[in-house]
Amino acid sequence: MGAPSNRTDASAVADREKSRERSAAAALAARLDGAGRPLLLDGATGTELERAGLRTGLPLWSTHALLESPDAVEAIHAAHLRAGAEIVTANTFRTQARPLDRAGLPPESDRALTRLAVDLARSAVRDVREVRTVRATAGAGVEDTPPRWVAGSLPPLEDCYAPERVPPRAACDREHARQVDLLGEAGVDLLLVETMNTAAEAESAARAAARSGLPFVVGFVSWAPGLLLSGEDLAQAASRVLDAGAAAVGVNCVPPSSLPASLQRLAPTGAPLLVSPNLGEPDDATGFARSEALTPDAFAASLAPWLAQPSLRILGGCCGTTPDHVSALDRARRALAPD
C-alpha cells in the first residue's frame, strides 16, 4: 500500500523542481534584459585550483581537477556562491575533444567530463541553496532562496592568447556545435562564450550557442585599446555576436588597466555589457600566473565606470580572482543599487 504514496511524493518533488527551473529561467531572462542589478558572475576556477596546490598544466588546465580532485572543484563553486555569485561557471573550459585528444584521453571523454563539470556546479548550487533555506526557515519561517544559475564555459578551441592558432571556420563550427550540444545535454542554464581573441571564432561559437535555444553572452580579450588580440575592432566584433543573438557582450580575462579603453569603445554602441577582468598574466607552464597586485576592494573599484553603465548586465572576475574579489564586487553593485 505504500508504493503509490511514494510515487506520488516523488512526482510532487519532480513537479516542484520543474516549477523552480521554469521560474529560474524566467528570472534569468529578465535579468539579462535589464531587470534589477547586474548579474554577479563567479571568480576564477583554474587559478584557485593552482592556489590549492593542484595540477593545472596545459593542455588540460583546470580539467586535471575533474580527473583527480572533483571535490575541490565543487568546493570552489560553493565558495563563490557563498561570496555572493549568482552564476557559477562549470569547469568546462578544457573539456572539448580537441585538448582531451591532445592529452591522450579516450574518445567520448568530452561528454563524460562535461557532464561531470556541470554536475559539480549544480551540486554546489543545490547545497548552498539548501543551507540558506534551512537558515531562513529557522530564523524567520520564510524560505529565502533566490535563484542561482550554472553557466557552461565555451572558450576558444586553441590558446586564448594566440589568435594565429584559431582553427579553420569549418572546424570551429563543427567543434563548437559539439560542445554546445554536450553542455545542453548536461543541463546548463546559459552559455558563456569567453576569452575570444578573433571575431570569426566568436561568431562561430555564438551561432552554435544560438541554435541551442539557451541564453548566451560573449566575452572578448582586448589588451590594446579597442582591439581584439587579432587586431580586429572590438565594437565591430561585438556587433557580429549581437547579431547572432548574444544577450550581452564585453571583455573578460583582461587586466583592469585595459578596462577604460574597452568601455570607451563599447559604451557608445548601447550594447548590453559584460565585464570580467583578471589579475595576473598568461603562463606557458601553468596556464596562468596569479597576481596579488590589487586588493579585492581595489579590484572592485576598477569596475566602477562599468557599474555606472545602465547597460551593464554581468560582472565578475576571471583568472587570478578569488571569492574575496567576488564579495567585493557584490558590495560594489549593492552600493549602487541597494535593496
N, C-alpha and C positions, 0 to 999 in steps of 0.2 A: 504493500500500500504506500510505501514511502517513495517509490521511484517517480511517480507523476509529480509529486511535490518538488522533488529535487530538480526534475526537468523544468518545472515552472519557475523555480528560483533561478536556475541557470539562464533561462530565457529572459527573465526580468533584468538580470545583471547585464546580459548582452544588449538588451534594448537600451538600458541606461548608458552603456558605453557608446553605442551608436549615436544616441542623442547628444552625448558630450562631444563626440567627434564632429557632429554637424554644427554644434554651437561654436566649437573652437575654430572650425574652418570659416564660419561666417565672421567671427571676431577677427581672425587674421585678415580676411579680405577687407574688412572695414578699416583696420589699422593701416594696411598698405595703401588704402585710398585716402588716408589722412586723418582719420578719426583718432582723437586722443593724442597722447605723447608719441614721439618716435619710438619704434620698437628697439629694445635693447638686445643686441646680439652678444654671444659669449666672447670670451677671450681665447687665447691660444690653447691648442691641444698638444701639438708636436713639441714645442719648447717646454711645456710643463712636464711632459714625459721625460725629456732630456734633463730637466731640473731635478727630477726624481731619481736620476741615475740609470734610466732605461735606455736601451739602444734606439737610435734614430738615424742610423746611417742610410745613405742612398743606395739603391733606388727606392727602397720601401718606405723610408722616412717613418712616419707615425704608425704605419701598418705593422711594424715589428711588434708593437704592443698588442695588437689584435691576436697575434700568434703566440705571444709569450706572457703578456700581463693584461688580459682584458679587464680585470677588476680595477686596474689603475686608470684605464680609460673611463670607466663608469664613474670612478671617484672624481676625476677632473670635471666631468659633466655636472655632477652633483654640486661640486664646489662653485662652479659658475652660476648654477641656478640659485644656490643659497646667497650668492653675492648680488642677485637681482636680475640676472639674464632671463629674458623671456623666450629666447630662441637658443637652443644648443645645436651645434653643428656636428652631425655624425662624423665619425673618424673615417671618412671615405675619400680623403684627399689622394691616396695612392692605392685604392682598391680596384682600379681599372685593370683590364687584362694586360695592357702594354707593360707597366712596371712589374707586374707579377710574373709575366713570362720572362722578363729580363732577369728576375731574381731566381728563376728556376722552379717556380711553383707550378703545380699541375693544372691542366685545363679545368675550367669551371670554378677555380679558386675565387674569381672575381664575384661570382654570385654568392658564395658562402661567406666571404669576408665582408661584402657589402651588407648582407643581411645581419651578420654579427654586429657590425658597427652601428647600424640603425637600432638593433635590439638593445644594445648597451645604452644608447642615448635615450631611448624610450623608457627603459627601466629606471634610469636616473630621474626622468620627469615624473614617472609614476611614484617612485619612492619619496621624492621631495613633496609631491602633492599630498600623499597620504600623511606624512608628518605634519604638514601645515593644517590638514583637515582635523587631525586629532587635537592639535594645539588650539585651533579655533573653537572646536566643539567643547573642549574642556574649559576654555576661558570665557566664552560668551554664548555658547549654544548655537553658534552660527557657523556654517561652513564658508570658509574664505579661501577658495582655491581658484584663482584666476588662471586662465589657460596658459599653457607653455607649449612651445612647438619645437619640432625636430626638423632641421634643415639638412638636406643632402648636399655635400660638397661636390662640385663639378669643376675641377681645375683644368689647366692646360694638360695635354697628353704628354708633353715633354717638359723640359725645365722652364719654370715660371719666369726666369730672368734671362732666357736665351731665345728671343723671337726667331732667330735664324734656324732653330731646330723644330719649328712648327711643322707637323706633317702636311702632306698634300690635302686639299679640301675633301677629296673623296674619303680618305682615311679618317679625317676629323669627323665628317658626317656619320660615317659608319660606327666609329668607336664611341662618340658622344651619345649617339642614339642607343647603343647597347647599354651604356652606363646609366642613362636616364631611365631606361626600362627596368634595370635592376633596382635603382633607387625607388621607383614607383612600386615595384613588387614588394620591396622591404617596408614600405609604408611611411615615407617621409611626408611632411606637411607642405614643404616648399623646397625649391632648389636654389642653391647658392652657386651661381656661375662665378667663380672667383679667380683673382690673380691673373687675369687675362692680359697678355702682352701684345696681341695683334687684333685688329678689328675682324679679320677673316675668321679666326678660330672662335672668337667670342660670338660672332654671328652664327657660326655652325652650332655651337653649344646652345645658344639661345633658341634657335629654331627647333633643335631636338627637345629642349625643355618645353617649348610652347606646345608641341604635339602631345605632351603628356597630360595636358589639362591642369597641371599643378601651377600655382603661382611661382614665379621665379624672379630673381634680382641678379644684377651683374656688377662685378667689381673689376676694375682695370688697375694695372700697375703703371703709374706715371711718376717718373722721377724728374725729368726735365720739364720745365713749366709748360703745361698744357699739351704734353705729348705722351703717347704710349712709348714703351721701350722700343717698339718698332719704328718710332719716328712719326707715326700717324697722329693726326689731330684727335685729342681726347673727346671734344664735343661731337665731332663727326662720327667717331666710333660709338659714342653713346647714342646718337640718333639711330644708328643701324640696329642696335639691340632693342631700343624702344620700339622701333617699327616692327620688330619680331614679337613684341608683346611683353617685354620686361616691365615689372611693376615698379622698379627703382633701378637707378644706375649711379655709379660713383667710382670710388677708388678704395682699394684695400692692399694690405701688405706694402705700404709706402711709409717713409719716415714722416713724422709730424711736421718737419720743416718744409715738406713739399705741399702741405695741405692748402695754404693760401692761394697758390697758383692754380691748383686744381679747382678750387671753389670759384675763383675768378673766371675760369673758363666754363664751368658748368652752370653756375647760378643764373646767368642771363638766359639760358635755354628754357628755364622754368620746369625742367625735368624733376620728377621725384628722385630724391637723392639718397645715397648710401655712402657711409664713410667708416673705415675700419683700419686705422694705421697700425704699424708695427713698432717694435723697439729692438733695434739691432740691425744685422745685415746678413745676406746670404753667406753660407759656408759650404765649400765643396765636400767636406767630410761628413759633417753632422747634419747638413741641410740648412741650418740657420744658427747664427751666433747671437745669443741674447745680449741686451744692453740694459744697464740699470740707470741710464743717464737721466731719465725723467721719473720723478715720484708719481704715484697714482694721481694725486691732485693736479700736478703739473701736466700730466698726460691729458687729463680731462679738460684742463684749461686750453690746451692746444686745439680742442674741438669746439670751443665756444662760438667762433664765427659760423660753423656749420649748424650748431644747435640753434642759432638765431634765425636760420632759414625756415620759413613756413613749409617749404617743400621737403624738408628732411624726413625720411621715412624710417631709416635704420642706421644705428650707430653701434660700434663695438670695437674690439681690439683684435689684432692679428698676432703674428709671431712675436714672442717676447713678452706679451702681456699676461697678466695673472688675474685671479679673482679679485684681488685688491683694486686693479685697474677698472674692472667691470663695476665694482661697488662705487668707485669714484665717478664713473660715467652715470650711474644711476642717480647719485646725489645731484649731479650737474643738471640732468634733464628734469628732475623733480623740482629743482630750484626755479627753473624757467616756467614750468607748468605744474604747480602744486595741486594736490588733491582738492 
